[in-house]
Every structure is written in structure tokens, then in C-alpha cells.
Amino acid sequence: MPVGAMASLNRVYLGLGSNLGGRQSNLLQALQYIQTRVSIKRVSSFYETEPVGYDDQPKFLNAVCYAETELSPGDMLKFIKWIEKRMGRIESVRNAPRLIDIDILFYNDIAVASDELQIPHSRLHERAFVLVPLVEIASDLVHPILKITVEEMLRRAEPAGVRRVERNLRLRLERDVQDAAPSVAVSLSRAGVTNLRRIIHIANGSQGILFYAELDLYVDVKPEQTGVHMSRFSDVLESLAAEIVLEPSPDIESLAERLARQIVHTQSAIRSEVHIRARAPLMKVTPISARPVEEIYTLIGIASSTRENTRRLVGVETEGMTVCPCAQDMVRSHSKDLLTAEGFTLEEAGRIVDTIPMASHNQRGRGTLLIGSEMKVRAENLVHIVEASMSSETYELLKRTDEFFIVNKAHRNPRFVEDVVREMLRNVVEIYPDLPDHAFVLAKQENFEGVHKHNAFAERFGTLGEIRREMIGKDHVVRHTSLEEWLKG
């Protein structure tokens, strides 16, 4: 595939259900994990339904989402099975209670029939609890085998007992050699300009979005070369200005590559390097009140180019919330002592503190995730990976019910700054099994402490092969490939 080319996206409809634990939280968590690899475009309301096939169990909460993905049907099945396992689902008998259940309902207009996978879902036309939410977001969708719309299927299925709950989520230069020789004949690793501000144009479907971006442009400097003409960097930008604004680049890393290739030519350099940071919007929906909120995150594109090849990375920087496990453990122990002093048994005290969220101090955290690979990785998916790795995601606008949901989620999911980095790495390894070992990963977290004057920081970088050796092979990899080493190849 040519550099920067976009693979065609497949249309997929997924059905989600839960009847154990916090059902709404389970569906929301599943949707968050889905977005680490799939672009969700629409989500139905949540519907409460009676169990099917095995009546002696709690009622289900169901929803349907429409998404676009590069994954094949088989890879999509593996991905949703990973989500179910990650969330704690245990395989049991058919129609048994479950923490989370995710089914592929439709995939483009194709039909698949195998022991592992059936598309469309074999019992879709009989299940009102799937058809009701499906009609809400895609009433004219046609079944590729039955040749009728889902709305017609719903009329035949008689949707008795499917009740909508209070939840409504709608996701989202020419070479210019200087005359004088340098006084000290030593090469320079990087020389250039930083903090160049420009408007860039990134593709978004058939249209494009303008971003305000800051760019750093560098080249190496040979021992016999005094330096570089700083104006030449701006010349490269100006010569490409019309293209950058009028003709959208497929993604930020492709734009970084275009600039890096041009700079290495115009500066007659052995290697160039381009870093782009752009503030980018991402539509999110608050977890309970379902209010659409436009959140801003930092989009990162990096490219390093020689005359022979280019390496590039895509990354994001976004904020979330973490809760201190150490302080929470002290509060837990103290609470047990107070309860036993009031006459509760040690067993009762333990059950109480395990049931009630324990207080702790929390921090606003900033996470960064970079991935370098020839394989296409979507920046918006990385945002969700970073957020899912913290104690909880955060939102600019929150109603009281949303605030309660986030505080409760975070305090039931305490994580040190080191935990967040390790969670990011585990998510990358498990969500992207198709990334090659020579791909590069950098995961970084900085927590702005609530009870200290300092910040807490953790970082891990290296090739995916190095990280897999530790996570899967249980080897201690002492040497970690740095970003600079990876860019230089």
C-alpha cells in the first residue's frame, strides 16, 4: 500500500448485553474498549429486557452500536472476545448470566457461516432486544439473506418486554552551502527551528479539519558544515503552505513525513526530523447524562527521513484521573479498625470496606502514547487506550450523576503512575497483536499530585518486541530502544 494510503473501512453493527454487576457501567466500559481499535459512529439507547432461554437470572441491559473498522470479520471476533475476557467474562453454558456479551450483528453486506462465526447473527431476526435498539439507529438496514429491513423484522418479532431505560448515548530549499567552515569540526545531532505555528489540514472522511499546530524541524549538521539556514525551514513550509491548507493530508504522521522528505532534500542533509503537535477535538458523551462534549487532546506526528527511507510515529496526549492505592489502603485499614471498635466482627468489617468505595487522594494525570509502525494506527483509538489505562477518564462538562459515576469508577480502580504506564503497554500489546515486533512504543504518564508539591512520573519506551519479551516471555529486558535510536533506524 502506498505511504499514507487509507484502507477502506468496513461497516459493522455490534450488539452488547449485560446482566451481572453494574450493567450500565459494563456497557460503557465495553464501548470504551471497543473504541481502542474501532471507530464508533452511533450508539443506541440502553434497553432493559427479560432473559431469553434461561429465566432464573437478572434482567439484561442491551444496546447496539454502529462502527467502522479496518478489521476483518475474524479479527473483529478475536477483538471482541478479548474485550469480554478482559472485562472478566467466564465461559459458561448458553444463555447463562454474563458480565458482558458482544455479538457481531452485521458486517458490511456479507454473510458468513462457520463454526466460530455467523454473520448476520443467526438468531437476530427473532430477538426483539436486539432489533429494538437496532431500529433506533438503522431502521432501513437490510438483512443480506432475508432481504428485509430490520424494521420489518421487528414488526414480525413483536417487541414486548423491551423497555428503554433512562440512558441516551449518541456517540464521537534549495541547497545553500555556507562559505565559512566551522571553528570546531564536530557534527551536530540536530539543528533547526522550533515552535513554528501553522494551520494544517488533516483528512476526516470525505472532508478535512483545520488544526492549529506547532512544528519543530531539524536536520543533522556535518562536521564541515557551519550550520543551516534557519529561513530554509520556513521556506519548506511556505512552499507547501497551499498544499497543507487546501489539500488535506491523510493523517498527521503523513504530513510530518512530507515535510521531513522535503527538508532532507532542500538542506542537503543526511537526516531530517519533524515533530508536529496539534490541538485536536474529539466528540465524547458523558457517561450517564449522555451530553455530547467536545474534548480537546494533543495530536502528535513525528517523522525522521533520509534519502532512502522514512520512519514515522503517531501519538496522543490526553488527561484523565488517577486515585492513589497507597492512601486508599491506609483508609481501608483504618475503617476496619473503626468498625471493629464499634462492635462489628472482623469478617463484617471486611465485607463492609470491600463493598463501599474507600476514600483516597486523587490526581489529574496527563498520559502520552506514541506508536511507530508502517501499519496504520488511528490517533483517536490511542486516546481511548490512554483514558482506559487511568483510574477514570474525565470530561469538561459533567452533571452530578456523571460526576458520581467518575468518582466511583476511579476509587474502585486505584492506580499508581507506574500502573497507568503498564496498563497502556498491556493494552497496546493485547489490542494490537498484528503490530510487528520492530514497531516502537512510548508510554508516559505524569500525575499532578493532590497532596504533594511535586509531580509523579513514569515512562517506558522500546520496541514492541522488547516489551512483549517482558510481558509474555517474562524476560527482564535491560536495554530499551530509545525514540531517537528508533527514528535513526
MITOR-686035 format. One line per field, with one value per residue (C-alpha): residue in three letters; residue number from 0; x, y, z. Coordinates in steps of 0.05 Angstrom, whole numbers, plus 5000, padded with zeros to 4 digits. Example, Ala and Ser with C-alpha at 12.3 -4.5 7.8 and 13.67 -1.06 7.14 Angstrom:
2
type	(ALA;SER)
seq	(0;1)
c1	(5246;5273)
c2	(4910;4979)
c3	(5156;5143)
END
This chain:
489
type	(MET;PRO;VAL;GLY;ALA;MET;ALA;SER;LEU;ASN;ARG;VAL;TYR;LEU;GLY;LEU;GLY;SER;ASN;LEU;GLY;GLY;ARG;GLN;SER;ASN;LEU;LEU;GLN;ALA;LEU;GLN;TYR;ILE;GLN;THR;ARG;VAL;SER;ILE;LYS;ARG;VAL;SER;SER;PHE;TYR;GLU;THR;GLU;PRO;VAL;GLY;TYR;ASP;ASP;GLN;PRO;LYS;PHE;LEU;ASN;ALA;VAL;CYS;TYR;ALA;GLU;THR;GLU;LEU;SER;PRO;GLY;ASP;MET;LEU;LYS;PHE;ILE;LYS;TRP;ILE;GLU;LYS;ARG;MET;GLY;ARG;ILE;GLU;SER;VAL;ARG;ASN;ALA;PRO;ARG;LEU;ILE;ASP;ILE;ASP;ILE;LEU;PHE;TYR;ASN;ASP;ILE;ALA;VAL;ALA;SER;ASP;GLU;LEU;GLN;ILE;PRO;HIS;SER;ARG;LEU;HIS;GLU;ARG;ALA;PHE;VAL;LEU;VAL;PRO;LEU;VAL;GLU;ILE;ALA;SER;ASP;LEU;VAL;HIS;PRO;ILE;LEU;LYS;ILE;THR;VAL;GLU;GLU;MET;LEU;ARG;ARG;ALA;GLU;PRO;ALA;GLY;VAL;ARG;ARG;VAL;GLU;ARG;ASN;LEU;ARG;LEU;ARG;LEU;GLU;ARG;ASP;VAL;GLN;ASP;ALA;ALA;PRO;SER;VAL;ALA;VAL;SER;LEU;SER;ARG;ALA;GLY;VAL;THR;ASN;LEU;ARG;ARG;ILE;ILE;HIS;ILE;ALA;ASN;GLY;SER;GLN;GLY;ILE;LEU;PHE;TYR;ALA;GLU;LEU;ASP;LEU;TYR;VAL;ASP;VAL;LYS;PRO;GLU;GLN;THR;GLY;VAL;HIS;MET;SER;ARG;PHE;SER;ASP;VAL;LEU;GLU;SER;LEU;ALA;ALA;GLU;ILE;VAL;LEU;GLU;PRO;SER;PRO;ASP;ILE;GLU;SER;LEU;ALA;GLU;ARG;LEU;ALA;ARG;GLN;ILE;VAL;HIS;THR;GLN;SER;ALA;ILE;ARG;SER;GLU;VAL;HIS;ILE;ARG;ALA;ARG;ALA;PRO;LEU;MET;LYS;VAL;THR;PRO;ILE;SER;ALA;ARG;PRO;VAL;GLU;GLU;ILE;TYR;THR;LEU;ILE;GLY;ILE;ALA;SER;SER;THR;ARG;GLU;ASN;THR;ARG;ARG;LEU;VAL;GLY;VAL;GLU;THR;GLU;GLY;MET;THR;VAL;CYS;PRO;CYS;ALA;GLN;ASP;MET;VAL;ARG;SER;HIS;SER;LYS;ASP;LEU;LEU;THR;ALA;GLU;GLY;PHE;THR;LEU;GLU;GLU;ALA;GLY;ARG;ILE;VAL;ASP;THR;ILE;PRO;MET;ALA;SER;HIS;ASN;GLN;ARG;GLY;ARG;GLY;THR;LEU;LEU;ILE;GLY;SER;GLU;MET;LYS;VAL;ARG;ALA;GLU;ASN;LEU;VAL;HIS;ILE;VAL;GLU;ALA;SER;MET;SER;SER;GLU;THR;TYR;GLU;LEU;LEU;LYS;ARG;THR;ASP;GLU;PHE;PHE;ILE;VAL;ASN;LYS;ALA;HIS;ARG;ASN;PRO;ARG;PHE;VAL;GLU;ASP;VAL;VAL;ARG;GLU;MET;LEU;ARG;ASN;VAL;VAL;GLU;ILE;TYR;PRO;ASP;LEU;PRO;ASP;HIS;ALA;PHE;VAL;LEU;ALA;LYS;GLN;GLU;ASN;PHE;GLU;GLY;VAL;HIS;LYS;HIS;ASN;ALA;PHE;ALA;GLU;ARG;PHE;GLY;THR;LEU;GLY;GLU;ILE;ARG;ARG;GLU;MET;ILE;GLY;LYS;ASP;HIS;VAL;VAL;ARG;HIS;THR;SER;LEU;GLU;GLU;TRP;LEU;LYS;GLY)
seq	(0;1;2;3;4;5;6;7;8;9;10;11;12;13;14;15;16;17;18;19;20;21;22;23;24;25;26;27;28;29;30;31;32;33;34;35;36;37;38;39;40;41;42;43;44;45;46;47;48;49;50;51;52;53;54;55;56;57;58;59;60;61;62;63;64;65;66;67;68;69;70;71;72;73;74;75;76;77;78;79;80;81;82;83;84;85;86;87;88;89;90;91;92;93;94;95;96;97;98;99;100;101;102;103;104;105;106;107;108;109;110;111;112;113;114;115;116;117;118;119;120;121;122;123;124;125;126;127;128;129;130;131;132;133;134;135;136;137;138;139;140;141;142;143;144;145;146;147;148;149;150;151;152;153;154;155;156;157;158;159;160;161;162;163;164;165;166;167;168;169;170;171;172;173;174;175;176;177;178;179;180;181;182;183;184;185;186;187;188;189;190;191;192;193;194;195;196;197;198;199;200;201;202;203;204;205;206;207;208;209;210;211;212;213;214;215;216;217;218;219;220;221;222;223;224;225;226;227;228;229;230;231;232;233;234;235;236;237;238;239;240;241;242;243;244;245;246;247;248;249;250;251;252;253;254;255;256;257;258;259;260;261;262;263;264;265;266;267;268;269;270;271;272;273;274;275;276;277;278;279;280;281;282;283;284;285;286;287;288;289;290;291;292;293;294;295;296;297;298;299;300;301;302;303;304;305;306;307;308;309;310;311;312;313;314;315;316;317;318;319;320;321;322;323;324;325;326;327;328;329;330;331;332;333;334;335;336;337;338;339;340;341;342;343;344;345;346;347;348;349;350;351;352;353;354;355;356;357;358;359;360;361;362;363;364;365;366;367;368;369;370;371;372;373;374;375;376;377;378;379;380;381;382;383;384;385;386;387;388;389;390;391;392;393;394;395;396;397;398;399;400;401;402;403;404;405;406;407;408;409;410;411;412;413;414;415;416;417;418;419;420;421;422;423;424;425;426;427;428;429;430;431;432;433;434;435;436;437;438;439;440;441;442;443;444;445;446;447;448;449;450;451;452;453;454;455;456;457;458;459;460;461;462;463;464;465;466;467;468;469;470;471;472;473;474;475;476;477;478;479;480;481;482;483;484;485;486;487;488)
c1	(5000;5029;5053;4994;4942;4878;4849;4774;4733;4683;4614;4598;4540;4552;4502;4521;4487;4500;4460;4513;4543;4536;4503;4507;4580;4595;4565;4602;4667;4657;4643;4707;4748;4715;4739;4811;4811;4744;4713;4643;4596;4529;4503;4431;4395;4400;4342;4324;4298;4276;4327;4318;4325;4341;4291;4320;4371;4373;4345;4392;4413;4423;4449;4472;4528;4548;4623;4674;4736;4795;4790;4768;4708;4755;4799;4737;4713;4781;4779;4711;4728;4789;4744;4698;4756;4790;4726;4722;4672;4676;4654;4591;4530;4489;4441;4473;4482;4542;4581;4586;4565;4585;4558;4573;4504;4522;4588;4581;4531;4565;4542;4590;4574;4626;4632;4664;4625;4558;4542;4488;4476;4436;4380;4380;4311;4280;4310;4269;4320;4370;4321;4292;4358;4380;4318;4333;4399;4390;4316;4327;4386;4372;4387;4432;4398;4326;4325;4280;4296;4308;4245;4204;4239;4220;4146;4148;4184;4133;4178;4140;4180;4235;4238;4281;4318;4340;4402;4411;4481;4497;4567;4645;5304;5347;5416;5454;5524;5553;5621;5657;5679;5662;5715;5706;5697;5645;5580;5514;5459;5404;5398;5337;5277;5224;5154;5135;5060;5017;4947;4947;4894;4880;4830;4766;4726;4709;4724;4780;4792;4837;4882;4927;4994;5064;5122;5195;5241;5312;5369;5436;5497;5561;5630;5650;5583;5576;5502;5436;5397;5340;5298;5302;5257;5204;5214;5196;5133;5114;5127;5079;5031;4978;4980;4978;4916;4878;4897;4887;4939;4912;4938;4987;5044;5037;5044;5106;5135;5121;5157;5215;5227;5226;5274;5325;5327;5329;5381;5424;5423;5436;5375;5317;5267;5198;5154;5083;5036;4965;4906;4851;4777;4744;4669;4654;4589;4584;4572;4503;4471;4492;4511;4556;4621;4677;4742;4810;4871;4941;4954;5028;5062;5136;5177;5251;5274;5337;5342;5328;5271;5227;5204;5143;5102;5032;5014;4967;4970;4907;4885;4849;4844;4882;4869;4926;4924;4970;4927;4865;4895;4910;4838;4813;4854;4833;4759;4763;4792;4736;4683;4711;4715;4640;4625;4627;4664;4728;4692;4634;4683;4720;4655;4635;4701;4701;4631;4638;4687;4744;4768;4837;4871;4869;4908;4896;4941;4969;4984;5024;5025;5067;5068;5116;5099;5085;5018;4963;4943;4888;4902;4831;4838;4901;4862;4815;4874;4906;4840;4823;4891;4878;4832;4778;4770;4749;4702;4700;4625;4593;4525;4521;4505;4565;4610;4586;4599;4670;4688;4660;4695;4762;4760;4744;4802;4862;4927;4997;5030;5071;5007;4980;5042;5039;4965;4978;5032;4987;4930;4976;5004;4935;4895;4947;4973;4984;5036;5106;5160;5202;5147;5162;5121;5129;5081;5087;5046;5053;5008;4997;4996;4939;4975;5048;5085;5118;5091;5095;5124;5134;5154;5171;5197;5224;5207;5144;5187;5225;5160;5129;5191;5178;5102;5095;5163;5176;5247;5278;5299;5353;5365;5306;5309;5300;5257;5320;5351;5288;5280;5351;5340)
c2	(5000;5069;5111;5149;5107;5094;5024;5022;5018;4963;4976;4934;4932;4903;4881;4889;4859;4853;4826;4820;4874;4946;4935;5007;5011;4945;4970;5037;5002;4955;5014;5047;4985;4978;5048;5028;4993;5011;5079;5081;5126;5114;5082;5065;5078;5026;4976;4930;4863;4797;4739;4691;4615;4614;4654;4648;4704;4781;4824;4844;4914;4916;4965;4966;5007;5022;5027;5030;4986;4960;4893;4832;4792;4741;4794;4831;4767;4758;4831;4828;4761;4796;4851;4801;4764;4829;4850;4785;4744;4669;4620;4583;4548;4580;4636;4638;4704;4744;4806;4827;4797;4826;4799;4817;4830;4854;4864;4904;4865;4798;4731;4685;4615;4576;4540;4602;4658;4671;4737;4762;4735;4671;4690;4764;4764;4732;4777;4839;4861;4869;4893;4950;4986;4968;5001;5063;5075;5038;5023;5014;4966;4906;4834;4805;4737;4751;4813;4852;4913;4908;4949;4894;4841;4878;4881;4805;4794;4833;4873;4860;4867;4911;4975;5036;5059;5130;5130;5161;5157;5183;5175;5211;5495;5493;5472;5533;5517;5569;5597;5593;5528;5518;5535;5466;5410;5369;5344;5364;5314;5364;5437;5473;5514;5501;5527;5544;5557;5539;5517;5445;5406;5334;5289;5268;5223;5260;5327;5355;5390;5450;5447;5498;5464;5476;5446;5431;5419;5392;5365;5336;5380;5352;5369;5413;5450;5513;5506;5511;5570;5576;5610;5549;5511;5564;5563;5490;5505;5564;5524;5471;5520;5518;5442;5437;5481;5464;5391;5351;5300;5231;5238;5279;5229;5232;5307;5301;5253;5301;5356;5311;5287;5357;5384;5329;5347;5423;5423;5370;5334;5262;5260;5306;5303;5335;5339;5364;5377;5398;5410;5365;5358;5292;5285;5247;5234;5240;5171;5180;5246;5230;5302;5310;5345;5366;5348;5373;5329;5337;5300;5283;5266;5252;5233;5222;5218;5202;5200;5125;5117;5149;5127;5159;5157;5177;5194;5230;5266;5269;5278;5234;5218;5172;5151;5134;5060;5070;5123;5083;5021;5062;5088;5017;4991;5049;5039;4966;4986;5036;4985;4931;4983;4995;4921;4893;4828;4828;4790;4840;4898;4867;4858;4930;4961;4915;4940;5015;5055;5077;5149;5169;5229;5235;5268;5297;5257;5270;5209;5205;5146;5142;5084;5080;5030;5023;4994;5046;5064;5115;5171;5172;5099;5117;5170;5116;5070;5124;5141;5067;5059;5111;5104;5140;5185;5257;5306;5381;5383;5338;5333;5307;5236;5237;5263;5208;5156;5180;5187;5119;5087;5119;5099;5027;5028;5059;5063;5090;5129;5067;5025;5072;5064;4988;4988;5028;4978;4918;4949;4962;4891;4858;4905;4906;4834;4849;4903;4877;4868;4924;4975;5028;5045;5101;5106;5163;5187;5249;5258;5327;5307;5330;5324;5336;5395;5351;5311;5236;5210;5143;5124;5063;5062;5009;4964;4923;4861;4884;4898;4831;4794;4821;4817;4750;4717;4741;4763;4825;4868;4914;4956;4996;5024;5099;5142;5174;5106;5080;5142;5135;5061)
c3	(5000;4983;5042;5072;5035;5074;5077;5062;5125;5138;5168;5229;5277;5346;5399;5472;5534;5608;5667;5722;5766;5744;5678;5652;5674;5639;5573;5579;5594;5535;5489;5514;5499;5430;5413;5425;5357;5324;5307;5337;5298;5332;5395;5412;5477;5531;5537;5595;5573;5603;5597;5540;5545;5619;5661;5731;5724;5727;5671;5615;5593;5518;5466;5394;5363;5291;5278;5222;5224;5184;5220;5182;5209;5240;5272;5296;5330;5364;5387;5419;5452;5481;5509;5541;5572;5594;5629;5667;5629;5644;5591;5614;5586;5532;5554;5624;5662;5638;5656;5583;5517;5450;5384;5311;5281;5211;5175;5110;5068;5073;5100;5138;5163;5202;5269;5300;5267;5235;5202;5205;5274;5266;5315;5300;5267;5329;5382;5398;5449;5392;5339;5381;5392;5321;5291;5332;5296;5229;5214;5139;5145;5101;5122;5066;5069;5088;5043;5091;5135;5209;5219;5184;5225;5288;5267;5260;5326;5369;5416;5481;5545;5517;5559;5545;5607;5626;5584;5515;5487;5417;5406;5375;4991;4954;4979;5005;5028;5075;5057;5123;5156;5230;5281;5312;5262;5300;5273;5307;5321;5309;5289;5265;5287;5339;5354;5283;5284;5224;5205;5179;5143;5163;5126;5160;5114;5050;5083;5124;5190;5201;5263;5296;5302;5328;5288;5304;5244;5249;5207;5225;5212;5183;5214;5155;5154;5195;5203;5167;5141;5190;5138;5095;5143;5137;5062;5061;5100;5056;4992;5018;5051;4997;4996;5072;5077;5013;5004;5069;5089;5107;5178;5219;5212;5136;5138;5182;5131;5073;5109;5131;5060;5032;5086;5077;5003;5009;5066;5032;5099;5115;5160;5179;5234;5241;5303;5299;5357;5342;5387;5362;5380;5397;5410;5473;5510;5586;5617;5649;5626;5555;5539;5478;5497;5451;5487;5464;5462;5433;5368;5355;5289;5284;5222;5210;5138;5099;5024;5026;5076;5129;5198;5229;5292;5312;5383;5430;5496;5538;5610;5660;5734;5780;5852;5900;5920;5980;6014;5998;6032;6094;6096;6086;6145;6189;6170;6190;6258;6269;6251;6297;6352;6342;6352;6281;6272;6232;6177;6176;6175;6116;6077;6090;6067;6006;5988;5999;5956;6001;6003;5976;5947;5871;5816;5748;5702;5633;5591;5527;5479;5415;5366;5307;5253;5179;5199;5205;5277;5289;5337;5364;5384;5423;5462;5488;5505;5548;5582;5595;5628;5682;5742;5701;5641;5654;5619;5612;5627;5679;5711;5783;5760;5713;5769;5816;5762;5750;5824;5839;5779;5797;5870;5851;5803;5841;5802;5814;5759;5744;5738;5685;5641;5648;5632;5568;5548;5563;5523;5463;5465;5471;5426;5370;5364;5290;5303;5286;5339;5307;5319;5371;5433;5483;5542;5591;5650;5694;5754;5783;5856;5902;5969;5948;5918;5865;5806;5798;5732;5697;5626;5585;5514;5468;5410;5416;5414;5476;5512;5491;5516;5585;5586;5551;5556;5627;5609;5640;5582;5609;5547;5520;5449;5454;5408;5379;5364;5332;5288;5264;5249)
END
